[in-house]
Amino acid sequence: MLTSLPDAVILALIGFAGGIILGLAARLGRFCTLGAIEDYLYQGDGVRLRMWGLAIGIAGIGTSGLVALGALEPAQTIYHLAPWSPALGIFGGLMFGYGMALAGNCGFGALARFGGGDLRSFVIVLVMGIATFFMLSGPFAHLRLAALELSDMPTPLRSYPDALGAATGIAPVLWGFALSAALTAWMLCSRDFRRSPRAVTWGAAVGVAIVSGWAGTQWVASARLGAYPVNSHTFTSPLGEALLFLMTSSGGGLTFGVGSVGGVLAGAAAGSLFKGHFRWEACEDPRELKRQVLGAVLMGFGAALAMGCTIGQGISAFSLWTLNAPLVFASIFGGAALGLRQLITGLSFGGARP
């Protein structure tokens, strides 16, 4: 039955299924990048940060398994096809992280909160989606491409497993397994983390959702003989794609990303209703809204420059151990730490943190 559907519908359904898992993880498992960073920096609690590391590790193990089975060709993925530009990755990551702190959520987190009835997060989603396309294909597109051309550092190596494989003669896929297994073991070595079954379960579930994205999009691209991108979950351009689909669906526009956005909203709504946390909320302070809008703009611009967000670069690209992923993730952490510090010390853009 599935094979009788149009390719775009199949891709959207694959994205929707993985997105539901991500939405449930956000609402039931409290999976949140900014929350993890804040817990670690200001409460000395690394459980949610380890959730993130476990998600990367599980996703990396599963992705390496796909590569070993011939079910995924890393060279066809969007992150291997992207230019190697550490300067833009770092700059965009810092901008995204700082904007995330101002907005109070990343794009994924805002989607999850909107699924729980938070209309403030709906504004963040709208503004971030528009800002991303403003940089990807709008008025700033030529500036981004010029910066990318100037900062591009051509290299035949696209990932750390590739580099280690070239240096040692050991197959890159084995290095992918080893790095991912080591990260997973490191995350699980914490007794406090292991004592939180919810954190371990939902961290692993996020990793599985990322693997499902790689497997599904590669299958459609290969078995259906279509010129479709091989990707997994990210919430950079898909926010804008979802907005375009809602406005112009009669002309097509269904993608894996659109399905993923819908899945997160559905999963977050289901999780909120299950816990009895669903409630409509709105912004009552114009200063707070101003800060959130500014943060959303910075996130959209930063994600476009870094070619990914907390999920896209932070987990999907990391599962492939691409050259950019650790740099972008560290930069997002640094930008968020700076933004949180400013808000906490009172140097905010008009108002207290939400």
C-alpha positions as YAML, in Angstrom:
chain: A
units: angstrom
residues:
- id: 1
  name: MET
  ca: [0.00, 0.00, 0.00]
- id: 2
  name: LEU
  ca: [2.80, 2.42, 0.90]
- id: 3
  name: THR
  ca: [4.52, 1.94, -2.45]
- id: 4
  name: SER
  ca: [1.37, 3.03, -4.30]
- id: 5
  name: LEU
  ca: [1.52, 6.51, -2.79]
- id: 6
  name: PRO
  ca: [3.33, 9.44, -4.44]
- id: 7
  name: ASP
  ca: [6.97, 9.82, -3.40]
- id: 8
  name: ALA
  ca: [6.34, 13.17, -1.71]
- id: 9
  name: VAL
  ca: [3.59, 11.67, 0.44]
- id: 10
  name: ILE
  ca: [5.83, 8.75, 1.46]
- id: 11
  name: LEU
  ca: [8.61, 11.15, 2.45]
- id: 12
  name: ALA
  ca: [6.18, 13.30, 4.44]
- id: 13
  name: LEU
  ca: [4.81, 10.23, 6.25]
- id: 14
  name: ILE
  ca: [8.34, 9.10, 7.15]
- id: 15
  name: GLY
  ca: [9.09, 12.56, 8.49]
- id: 16
  name: PHE
  ca: [5.76, 12.65, 10.33]
- id: 17
  name: ALA
  ca: [6.43, 9.35, 12.11]
- id: 18
  name: GLY
  ca: [9.87, 10.44, 13.30]
- id: 19
  name: GLY
  ca: [8.54, 13.87, 14.20]
- id: 20
  name: ILE
  ca: [5.93, 12.34, 16.51]
- id: 21
  name: ILE
  ca: [8.73, 10.63, 18.45]
- id: 22
  name: LEU
  ca: [10.60, 13.92, 18.71]
- id: 23
  name: GLY
  ca: [7.50, 15.79, 19.86]
- id: 24
  name: LEU
  ca: [6.77, 13.18, 22.52]
- id: 25
  name: ALA
  ca: [10.40, 13.31, 23.66]
- id: 26
  name: ALA
  ca: [10.12, 17.07, 24.12]
- id: 27
  name: ARG
  ca: [6.90, 16.96, 26.13]
- id: 28
  name: LEU
  ca: [7.21, 13.65, 28.00]
- id: 29
  name: GLY
  ca: [10.99, 13.41, 28.26]
- id: 30
  name: ARG
  ca: [11.77, 17.16, 28.60]
- id: 31
  name: PHE
  ca: [14.24, 16.88, 25.72]
- id: 32
  name: CYS
  ca: [15.34, 20.48, 25.17]
- id: 33
  name: THR
  ca: [18.67, 21.98, 24.14]
- id: 34
  name: LEU
  ca: [18.37, 25.30, 25.93]
- id: 35
  name: GLY
  ca: [17.01, 23.61, 29.03]
- id: 36
  name: ALA
  ca: [19.92, 21.17, 29.00]
- id: 37
  name: ILE
  ca: [22.46, 23.98, 28.72]
- id: 38
  name: GLU
  ca: [20.78, 26.01, 31.46]
- id: 39
  name: ASP
  ca: [20.58, 22.99, 33.78]
- id: 40
  name: TYR
  ca: [24.27, 22.28, 33.26]
- id: 41
  name: LEU
  ca: [25.52, 25.86, 33.66]
- id: 42
  name: TYR
  ca: [23.32, 27.09, 36.50]
- id: 43
  name: GLN
  ca: [22.18, 24.01, 38.40]
- id: 44
  name: GLY
  ca: [25.14, 21.71, 37.92]
- id: 45
  name: ASP
  ca: [22.74, 19.09, 36.52]
- id: 46
  name: GLY
  ca: [24.03, 17.30, 33.43]
- id: 47
  name: VAL
  ca: [21.21, 14.78, 32.98]
- id: 48
  name: ARG
  ca: [19.49, 16.56, 30.10]
- id: 49
  name: LEU
  ca: [22.81, 17.32, 28.44]
- id: 50
  name: ARG
  ca: [23.62, 13.61, 28.63]
- id: 51
  name: MET
  ca: [20.26, 12.92, 27.00]
- id: 52
  name: TRP
  ca: [21.55, 14.91, 24.07]
- id: 53
  name: GLY
  ca: [24.84, 13.04, 24.00]
- id: 54
  name: LEU
  ca: [23.02, 9.70, 24.20]
- id: 55
  name: ALA
  ca: [20.78, 10.71, 21.29]
- id: 56
  name: ILE
  ca: [23.89, 11.46, 19.22]
- id: 57
  name: GLY
  ca: [25.51, 8.19, 20.22]
- id: 58
  name: ILE
  ca: [22.45, 6.03, 19.47]
- id: 59
  name: ALA
  ca: [21.86, 7.88, 16.21]
- id: 60
  name: GLY
  ca: [25.52, 7.37, 15.28]
- id: 61
  name: ILE
  ca: [25.40, 3.63, 16.01]
- id: 62
  name: GLY
  ca: [22.21, 3.23, 14.00]
- id: 63
  name: THR
  ca: [23.49, 5.35, 11.14]
- id: 64
  name: SER
  ca: [26.75, 3.39, 10.99]
- id: 65
  name: GLY
  ca: [24.65, 0.23, 10.89]
- id: 66
  name: LEU
  ca: [22.74, 1.57, 7.90]
- id: 67
  name: VAL
  ca: [26.02, 2.36, 6.15]
- id: 68
  name: ALA
  ca: [27.38, -1.11, 6.88]
- id: 69
  name: LEU
  ca: [24.23, -2.71, 5.46]
- id: 70
  name: GLY
  ca: [24.32, -0.55, 2.34]
- id: 71
  name: ALA
  ca: [21.09, 1.16, 3.35]
- id: 72
  name: LEU
  ca: [22.69, 4.62, 3.53]
- id: 73
  name: GLU
  ca: [25.27, 6.27, 1.32]
- id: 74
  name: PRO
  ca: [26.88, 9.10, 3.33]
- id: 75
  name: ALA
  ca: [28.14, 10.81, 0.19]
- id: 76
  name: GLN
  ca: [24.51, 11.40, -0.87]
- id: 77
  name: THR
  ca: [23.46, 13.07, 2.37]
- id: 78
  name: ILE
  ca: [22.93, 16.80, 2.52]
- id: 79
  name: TYR
  ca: [25.69, 17.26, 5.09]
- id: 80
  name: HIS
  ca: [28.34, 15.51, 2.99]
- id: 81
  name: LEU
  ca: [27.29, 17.47, -0.08]
- id: 82
  name: ALA
  ca: [27.51, 20.79, 1.79]
- id: 83
  name: PRO
  ca: [30.73, 22.82, 1.51]
- id: 84
  name: TRP
  ca: [33.23, 22.71, 4.38]
- id: 85
  name: SER
  ca: [33.16, 26.18, 5.93]
- id: 86
  name: PRO
  ca: [34.23, 26.19, 9.58]
- id: 87
  name: ALA
  ca: [34.11, 29.99, 9.76]
- id: 88
  name: LEU
  ca: [30.44, 30.17, 8.77]
- id: 89
  name: GLY
  ca: [29.66, 27.15, 10.92]
- id: 90
  name: ILE
  ca: [31.11, 28.81, 14.01]
- id: 91
  name: PHE
  ca: [29.65, 32.24, 13.28]
- id: 92
  name: GLY
  ca: [26.22, 30.83, 12.44]
- id: 93
  name: GLY
  ca: [26.29, 28.55, 15.49]
- id: 94
  name: LEU
  ca: [27.10, 31.45, 17.82]
- id: 95
  name: MET
  ca: [24.32, 33.54, 16.27]
- id: 96
  name: PHE
  ca: [21.85, 30.67, 16.58]
- id: 97
  name: GLY
  ca: [22.75, 29.92, 20.19]
- id: 98
  name: TYR
  ca: [22.51, 33.56, 21.22]
- id: 99
  name: GLY
  ca: [19.16, 33.90, 19.47]
- id: 100
  name: MET
  ca: [17.96, 30.70, 21.12]
- id: 101
  name: ALA
  ca: [18.65, 32.19, 24.54]
- id: 102
  name: LEU
  ca: [16.79, 35.39, 23.67]
- id: 103
  name: ALA
  ca: [13.81, 33.52, 22.26]
- id: 104
  name: GLY
  ca: [13.74, 31.00, 25.11]
- id: 105
  name: ASN
  ca: [13.65, 28.05, 22.68]
- id: 106
  name: CYS
  ca: [15.21, 26.72, 19.49]
- id: 107
  name: GLY
  ca: [13.04, 26.02, 16.45]
- id: 108
  name: PHE
  ca: [12.37, 22.46, 17.56]
- id: 109
  name: GLY
  ca: [11.61, 23.55, 21.13]
- id: 110
  name: ALA
  ca: [9.27, 26.28, 19.90]
- id: 111
  name: LEU
  ca: [7.38, 23.75, 17.77]
- id: 112
  name: ALA
  ca: [7.03, 21.45, 20.77]
- id: 113
  name: ARG
  ca: [5.79, 24.27, 22.99]
- id: 114
  name: PHE
  ca: [3.35, 25.44, 20.34]
- id: 115
  name: GLY
  ca: [2.03, 21.88, 20.25]
- id: 116
  name: GLY
  ca: [1.26, 22.37, 23.93]
- id: 117
  name: GLY
  ca: [-0.75, 25.54, 23.28]
- id: 118
  name: ASP
  ca: [1.94, 28.24, 23.66]
- id: 119
  name: LEU
  ca: [1.06, 30.94, 21.12]
- id: 120
  name: ARG
  ca: [4.27, 32.83, 21.92]
- id: 121
  name: SER
  ca: [6.17, 29.92, 20.43]
- id: 122
  name: PHE
  ca: [3.97, 30.08, 17.35]
- id: 123
  name: VAL
  ca: [5.36, 33.57, 16.75]
- id: 124
  name: ILE
  ca: [8.91, 32.23, 17.11]
- id: 125
  name: VAL
  ca: [8.18, 29.47, 14.58]
- id: 126
  name: LEU
  ca: [6.74, 31.92, 12.06]
- id: 127
  name: VAL
  ca: [9.53, 34.46, 12.37]
- id: 128
  name: MET
  ca: [12.30, 31.85, 12.33]
- id: 129
  name: GLY
  ca: [10.85, 30.16, 9.23]
- id: 130
  name: ILE
  ca: [10.65, 33.47, 7.37]
- id: 131
  name: ALA
  ca: [14.11, 34.58, 8.52]
- id: 132
  name: THR
  ca: [15.66, 31.29, 7.38]
- id: 133
  name: PHE
  ca: [14.29, 31.68, 3.85]
- id: 134
  name: PHE
  ca: [15.28, 35.35, 3.91]
- id: 135
  name: MET
  ca: [18.87, 34.09, 4.17]
- id: 136
  name: LEU
  ca: [18.57, 30.93, 2.07]
- id: 137
  name: SER
  ca: [16.76, 32.25, -0.99]
- id: 138
  name: GLY
  ca: [15.64, 35.79, -0.19]
- id: 139
  name: PRO
  ca: [17.36, 39.19, -0.17]
- id: 140
  name: PHE
  ca: [20.40, 37.95, 1.80]
- id: 141
  name: ALA
  ca: [20.96, 34.80, -0.27]
- id: 142
  name: HIS
  ca: [23.67, 36.35, -2.46]
- id: 143
  name: LEU
  ca: [25.48, 37.64, 0.62]
- id: 144
  name: ARG
  ca: [25.39, 34.16, 2.18]
- id: 145
  name: LEU
  ca: [26.68, 32.54, -1.01]
- id: 146
  name: ALA
  ca: [29.48, 35.10, -1.30]
- id: 147
  name: ALA
  ca: [30.51, 34.47, 2.30]
- id: 148
  name: LEU
  ca: [30.38, 30.72, 1.69]
- id: 149
  name: GLU
  ca: [32.57, 31.04, -1.39]
- id: 150
  name: LEU
  ca: [35.14, 33.13, 0.48]
- id: 151
  name: SER
  ca: [35.24, 30.82, 3.51]
- id: 152
  name: ASP
  ca: [34.98, 27.47, 1.70]
- id: 153
  name: MET
  ca: [37.86, 25.12, 2.50]
- id: 154
  name: PRO
  ca: [37.77, 22.37, -0.15]
- id: 155
  name: THR
  ca: [38.64, 18.93, 1.18]
- id: 156
  name: PRO
  ca: [37.90, 15.38, 0.01]
- id: 157
  name: LEU
  ca: [37.25, 14.45, 3.64]
- id: 158
  name: ARG
  ca: [33.71, 15.06, 4.82]
- id: 159
  name: SER
  ca: [33.72, 13.48, 8.27]
- id: 160
  name: TYR
  ca: [35.97, 12.44, 11.14]
- id: 161
  name: PRO
  ca: [35.54, 8.73, 10.31]
- id: 162
  name: ASP
  ca: [36.76, 9.55, 6.79]
- id: 163
  name: ALA
  ca: [39.81, 11.32, 8.22]
- id: 164
  name: LEU
  ca: [40.57, 8.52, 10.67]
- id: 165
  name: GLY
  ca: [40.05, 5.93, 7.97]
- id: 166
  name: ALA
  ca: [42.47, 7.70, 5.63]
- id: 167
  name: ALA
  ca: [45.06, 7.91, 8.42]
- id: 168
  name: THR
  ca: [44.77, 4.33, 9.66]
- id: 169
  name: GLY
  ca: [43.47, 2.28, 6.75]
- id: 170
  name: ILE
  ca: [40.51, 1.14, 8.87]
- id: 171
  name: ALA
  ca: [37.11, 1.44, 7.20]
- id: 172
  name: PRO
  ca: [35.38, 4.74, 8.08]
- id: 173
  name: VAL
  ca: [32.19, 2.89, 9.02]
- id: 174
  name: LEU
  ca: [34.10, 1.11, 11.81]
- id: 175
  name: TRP
  ca: [35.34, 4.45, 13.08]
- id: 176
  name: GLY
  ca: [31.75, 5.68, 13.02]
- id: 177
  name: PHE
  ca: [30.71, 2.73, 15.16]
- id: 178
  name: ALA
  ca: [33.62, 3.26, 17.53]
- id: 179
  name: LEU
  ca: [33.07, 6.99, 18.03]
- id: 180
  name: SER
  ca: [29.34, 6.55, 18.54]
- id: 181
  name: ALA
  ca: [29.76, 3.63, 20.94]
- id: 182
  name: ALA
  ca: [32.36, 5.54, 22.93]
- id: 183
  name: LEU
  ca: [30.06, 8.57, 23.22]
- id: 184
  name: THR
  ca: [27.15, 6.33, 24.25]
- id: 185
  name: ALA
  ca: [29.27, 4.63, 26.93]
- id: 186
  name: TRP
  ca: [30.47, 8.01, 28.20]
- id: 187
  name: MET
  ca: [26.90, 9.26, 28.58]
- id: 188
  name: LEU
  ca: [25.81, 6.07, 30.38]
- id: 189
  name: CYS
  ca: [28.74, 6.08, 32.78]
- id: 190
  name: SER
  ca: [26.94, 8.68, 34.91]
- id: 191
  name: ARG
  ca: [25.05, 7.07, 37.79]
- id: 192
  name: ASP
  ca: [22.69, 10.03, 38.06]
- id: 193
  name: PHE
  ca: [21.81, 9.66, 34.39]
- id: 194
  name: ARG
  ca: [21.23, 5.92, 34.66]
- id: 195
  name: ARG
  ca: [18.95, 6.55, 37.64]
- id: 196
  name: SER
  ca: [16.60, 8.47, 35.33]
- id: 197
  name: PRO
  ca: [14.98, 5.85, 33.09]
- id: 198
  name: ARG
  ca: [12.85, 8.52, 31.48]
- id: 199
  name: ALA
  ca: [15.91, 10.49, 30.39]
- id: 200
  name: VAL
  ca: [17.69, 7.42, 29.05]
- id: 201
  name: THR
  ca: [14.62, 6.15, 27.22]
- id: 202
  name: TRP
  ca: [13.72, 9.39, 25.52]
- id: 203
  name: GLY
  ca: [17.31, 10.25, 24.69]
- id: 204
  name: ALA
  ca: [17.62, 6.90, 22.93]
- id: 205
  name: ALA
  ca: [14.23, 7.41, 21.23]
- id: 206
  name: VAL
  ca: [15.44, 10.68, 19.69]
- id: 207
  name: GLY
  ca: [18.45, 8.83, 18.28]
- id: 208
  name: VAL
  ca: [16.15, 6.21, 16.75]
- id: 209
  name: ALA
  ca: [14.03, 8.95, 15.16]
- id: 210
  name: ILE
  ca: [17.12, 10.37, 13.46]
- id: 211
  name: VAL
  ca: [18.07, 6.94, 12.11]
- id: 212
  name: SER
  ca: [14.54, 6.47, 10.74]
- id: 213
  name: GLY
  ca: [14.94, 9.70, 8.78]
- id: 214
  name: TRP
  ca: [18.19, 8.57, 7.16]
- id: 215
  name: ALA
  ca: [16.81, 5.12, 6.35]
- id: 216
  name: GLY
  ca: [13.53, 6.41, 4.94]
- id: 217
  name: THR
  ca: [14.86, 9.20, 2.74]
- id: 218
  name: GLN
  ca: [17.66, 6.99, 1.39]
- id: 219
  name: TRP
  ca: [15.15, 4.27, 0.55]
- id: 220
  name: VAL
  ca: [12.92, 6.70, -1.36]
- id: 221
  name: ALA
  ca: [15.90, 8.23, -3.17]
- id: 222
  name: SER
  ca: [17.24, 4.81, -4.20]
- id: 223
  name: ALA
  ca: [14.27, 2.47, -4.61]
- id: 224
  name: ARG
  ca: [11.94, 5.05, -6.12]
- id: 225
  name: LEU
  ca: [14.62, 6.40, -8.46]
- id: 226
  name: GLY
  ca: [13.74, 9.97, -7.61]
- id: 227
  name: ALA
  ca: [16.04, 12.96, -7.25]
- id: 228
  name: TYR
  ca: [15.27, 13.45, -3.59]
- id: 229
  name: PRO
  ca: [17.63, 14.72, -0.91]
- id: 230
  name: VAL
  ca: [18.86, 12.18, 1.63]
- id: 231
  name: ASN
  ca: [18.39, 13.85, 4.99]
- id: 232
  name: SER
  ca: [17.07, 13.42, 8.49]
- id: 233
  name: HIS
  ca: [15.32, 15.69, 10.94]
- id: 234
  name: THR
  ca: [16.24, 19.33, 11.11]
- id: 235
  name: PHE
  ca: [14.18, 22.42, 11.86]
- id: 236
  name: THR
  ca: [15.84, 25.09, 9.78]
- id: 237
  name: SER
  ca: [14.39, 25.23, 6.24]
- id: 238
  name: PRO
  ca: [11.51, 22.84, 7.08]
- id: 239
  name: LEU
  ca: [9.84, 25.58, 9.12]
- id: 240
  name: GLY
  ca: [9.74, 27.77, 6.02]
- id: 241
  name: GLU
  ca: [8.77, 24.79, 3.83]
- id: 242
  name: ALA
  ca: [5.83, 24.07, 6.12]
- id: 243
  name: LEU
  ca: [4.64, 27.67, 5.87]
- id: 244
  name: LEU
  ca: [4.89, 27.56, 2.07]
- id: 245
  name: PHE
  ca: [3.02, 24.26, 1.98]
- id: 246
  name: LEU
  ca: [0.19, 25.66, 4.06]
- id: 247
  name: MET
  ca: [-0.12, 28.58, 1.64]
- id: 248
  name: THR
  ca: [0.50, 26.81, -1.69]
- id: 249
  name: SER
  ca: [-0.30, 23.11, -1.13]
- id: 250
  name: SER
  ca: [-2.32, 22.91, -4.34]
- id: 251
  name: GLY
  ca: [0.97, 23.31, -6.17]
- id: 252
  name: GLY
  ca: [2.74, 20.56, -4.24]
- id: 253
  name: GLY
  ca: [5.37, 21.21, -1.64]
- id: 254
  name: LEU
  ca: [5.12, 18.10, 0.52]
- id: 255
  name: THR
  ca: [8.57, 17.12, 1.78]
- id: 256
  name: PHE
  ca: [10.16, 15.05, 4.51]
- id: 257
  name: GLY
  ca: [10.71, 18.28, 6.45]
- id: 258
  name: VAL
  ca: [7.06, 19.34, 6.20]
- id: 259
  name: GLY
  ca: [6.03, 15.95, 7.55]
- id: 260
  name: SER
  ca: [8.59, 16.23, 10.34]
- id: 261
  name: VAL
  ca: [7.22, 19.61, 11.44]
- id: 262
  name: GLY
  ca: [3.69, 18.22, 11.49]
- id: 263
  name: GLY
  ca: [4.83, 15.17, 13.44]
- id: 264
  name: VAL
  ca: [6.48, 17.24, 16.14]
- id: 265
  name: LEU
  ca: [3.33, 19.32, 16.56]
- id: 266
  name: ALA
  ca: [1.18, 16.17, 16.76]
- id: 267
  name: GLY
  ca: [3.53, 14.40, 19.16]
- id: 268
  name: ALA
  ca: [3.89, 17.45, 21.38]
- id: 269
  name: ALA
  ca: [0.11, 17.97, 21.49]
- id: 270
  name: ALA
  ca: [-0.45, 14.31, 22.36]
- id: 271
  name: GLY
  ca: [2.22, 14.41, 25.06]
- id: 272
  name: SER
  ca: [0.80, 17.61, 26.55]
- id: 273
  name: LEU
  ca: [-2.72, 16.22, 26.63]
- id: 274
  name: PHE
  ca: [-1.50, 12.95, 28.16]
- id: 275
  name: LYS
  ca: [0.21, 14.83, 31.01]
- id: 276
  name: GLY
  ca: [-2.62, 17.34, 31.37]
- id: 277
  name: HIS
  ca: [-0.29, 20.22, 30.51]
- id: 278
  name: PHE
  ca: [-2.01, 21.51, 27.39]
- id: 279
  name: ARG
  ca: [-3.16, 25.08, 27.82]
- id: 280
  name: TRP
  ca: [-3.34, 28.16, 25.64]
- id: 281
  name: GLU
  ca: [-0.80, 30.83, 26.53]
- id: 282
  name: ALA
  ca: [-0.10, 34.23, 25.02]
- id: 283
  name: CYS
  ca: [2.46, 36.96, 25.43]
- id: 284
  name: GLU
  ca: [1.29, 39.78, 27.68]
- id: 285
  name: ASP
  ca: [4.53, 41.79, 27.69]
- id: 286
  name: PRO
  ca: [5.53, 43.61, 24.46]
- id: 287
  name: ARG
  ca: [9.16, 43.69, 25.65]
- id: 288
  name: GLU
  ca: [9.18, 39.92, 25.97]
- id: 289
  name: LEU
  ca: [7.70, 39.56, 22.49]
- id: 290
  name: LYS
  ca: [10.31, 41.94, 21.07]
- id: 291
  name: ARG
  ca: [13.10, 39.84, 22.53]
- id: 292
  name: GLN
  ca: [11.59, 36.61, 21.24]
- id: 293
  name: VAL
  ca: [11.15, 37.98, 17.74]
- id: 294
  name: LEU
  ca: [14.76, 39.20, 17.69]
- id: 295
  name: GLY
  ca: [15.91, 35.80, 18.92]
- id: 296
  name: ALA
  ca: [13.90, 34.04, 16.20]
- id: 297
  name: VAL
  ca: [15.46, 36.24, 13.51]
- id: 298
  name: LEU
  ca: [18.96, 35.48, 14.79]
- id: 299
  name: MET
  ca: [18.16, 31.76, 14.89]
- id: 300
  name: GLY
  ca: [16.88, 31.81, 11.31]
- id: 301
  name: PHE
  ca: [19.94, 33.66, 10.04]
- id: 302
  name: GLY
  ca: [22.35, 31.60, 12.13]
- id: 303
  name: ALA
  ca: [20.84, 28.25, 11.13]
- id: 304
  name: ALA
  ca: [21.04, 29.17, 7.45]
- id: 305
  name: LEU
  ca: [24.72, 30.12, 7.79]
- id: 306
  name: ALA
  ca: [25.62, 27.08, 9.90]
- id: 307
  name: MET
  ca: [23.54, 24.80, 7.63]
- id: 308
  name: GLY
  ca: [21.60, 23.37, 10.53]
- id: 309
  name: CYS
  ca: [20.18, 23.82, 14.01]
- id: 310
  name: THR
  ca: [20.29, 22.02, 17.33]
- id: 311
  name: ILE
  ca: [18.66, 18.97, 15.75]
- id: 312
  name: GLY
  ca: [20.05, 19.24, 12.21]
- id: 313
  name: GLN
  ca: [23.71, 19.87, 13.03]
- id: 314
  name: GLY
  ca: [23.45, 18.88, 16.69]
- id: 315
  name: ILE
  ca: [22.19, 15.32, 16.10]
- id: 316
  name: SER
  ca: [21.50, 14.46, 12.43]
- id: 317
  name: ALA
  ca: [24.86, 15.71, 11.11]
- id: 318
  name: PHE
  ca: [26.58, 14.53, 14.29]
- id: 319
  name: SER
  ca: [25.31, 10.98, 13.65]
- id: 320
  name: LEU
  ca: [27.50, 11.06, 10.52]
- id: 321
  name: TRP
  ca: [30.35, 12.68, 12.48]
- id: 322
  name: THR
  ca: [30.67, 15.40, 9.84]
- id: 323
  name: LEU
  ca: [33.48, 17.92, 10.13]
- id: 324
  name: ASN
  ca: [31.10, 20.79, 10.84]
- id: 325
  name: ALA
  ca: [28.86, 19.16, 13.46]
- id: 326
  name: PRO
  ca: [31.05, 19.44, 16.59]
- id: 327
  name: LEU
  ca: [32.06, 22.99, 15.68]
- id: 328
  name: VAL
  ca: [28.48, 24.12, 15.20]
- id: 329
  name: PHE
  ca: [27.27, 22.34, 18.33]
- id: 330
  name: ALA
  ca: [30.04, 23.90, 20.45]
- id: 331
  name: SER
  ca: [29.28, 27.31, 18.94]
- id: 332
  name: ILE
  ca: [25.56, 26.97, 19.69]
- id: 333
  name: PHE
  ca: [26.47, 26.08, 23.28]
- id: 334
  name: GLY
  ca: [28.75, 29.11, 23.53]
- id: 335
  name: GLY
  ca: [26.20, 31.50, 22.02]
- id: 336
  name: ALA
  ca: [23.47, 30.20, 24.32]
- id: 337
  name: ALA
  ca: [25.74, 30.51, 27.36]
- id: 338
  name: LEU
  ca: [26.43, 34.15, 26.47]
- id: 339
  name: GLY
  ca: [22.75, 34.91, 25.92]
- id: 340
  name: LEU
  ca: [21.70, 33.23, 29.16]
- id: 341
  name: ARG
  ca: [24.40, 35.11, 31.05]
- id: 342
  name: GLN
  ca: [23.16, 38.44, 29.73]
- id: 343
  name: LEU
  ca: [19.57, 37.65, 30.60]
- id: 344
  name: ILE
  ca: [20.41, 36.46, 34.08]
- id: 345
  name: THR
  ca: [22.60, 39.47, 34.87]
- id: 346
  name: GLY
  ca: [19.93, 41.84, 33.62]
- id: 347
  name: LEU
  ca: [21.51, 42.84, 30.31]
- id: 348
  name: SER
  ca: [18.50, 41.59, 28.38]
- id: 349
  name: PHE
  ca: [16.60, 43.16, 25.53]
- id: 350
  name: GLY
  ca: [13.75, 44.47, 27.59]
- id: 351
  name: GLY
  ca: [12.36, 42.09, 30.15]
- id: 352
  name: ALA
  ca: [12.93, 39.01, 32.22]
- id: 353
  name: ARG
  ca: [13.31, 35.55, 30.79]
- id: 354
  name: PRO
  ca: [10.11, 33.57, 30.25]
...
